[in-house]
């Protein structure tokens, strides 16, 4: 890994030299923009809107437009001269419980590595934070932007989460929040039962990026000329749930491995017996029909065309024998 920031963590009068590393990475499949007809790469040029000339990256500065339309241009030197201590220092402002921080504030995550001469104070701060069960609230300026940050311990390493400022968090303004939506106690109880049946220990390794796997399969199929396997169909997310209680009950049964809910067991038991009885009787009826069929076929072959009515009667009798069991089949045998 390559460090993106170097400075010190200020913990009271203790200064801990550290290097900052990006803690996460993207594994998304990246695409280039190409010309659809011949696959040529589409390139972009930095062109000045005034003289139309292409501008080198080293000649680009940052501009801020004022409300009156005037433009203020800032160079890298201007940013370097900003009087911000957080540009090279992570100052611990206070310690709080991690539960007090809403995850909506978290933005990006970084690892902190101590300098060779700062390992001991680094370990001291790490162990003190872990034993106290607290998170340090700090400030840091990365890439010309100051952020609030939370410093905590993970797997023996200090981890820094940059956070958004309170005025950057939007307030949801949805109409249903002002409505008095009634939820029945039975529905709430069933929903809580569903949550309970689906509760487990979080293991991120148990989950996969299905979209990325499907995209990789598509690219491989395109490369080899094979067929692309369609994804399994899922229920329409826009479909209205007619019976919420029934849907919740089925969800609980499915989450419990298909075991029926206690409330519906008495009604389902007789149905299972009837099904079992049908399965027992079915082979006998099939065997009887199979025995009668060859004889009926021979009889039809030896008679002439005018005997259609007799054949029709025999066909009706054969159908009845299939539906009722052995006795009608015996009568068909005598007739033959």
Secondary structure, 3 states (H helix, E strand, C coil): CCCCEEEEEEECCEEEEEEEEECCCCCCCCCCCECCCCCCECCCCCECCCCCCECCHHHCCEEEECCCCCEEEECHHHHHCCCCHHHCEEEEEEEECHHHCCHHHEEEEEEEEECHHHHHHHHHHHHHHHHHCCEEEEEEECCCCEEEEEEEEECCEEEEEEECCHHHCCCCCCHHHHCCCCCCHHHHHHHHHHHHHCCCCCCHHHCCCHHHHHHHHHHHHHHHCCCCCCCCCCCCCCCCCCCHHHHHHHHHHHHCCCCCCHHHHHHHHHHHHHHHHHHHHHHHHHHHHHHHHHHHHHHHHHCCCCCHHHHHHHHHHHHHHHHHCHHHHHHHHHHC
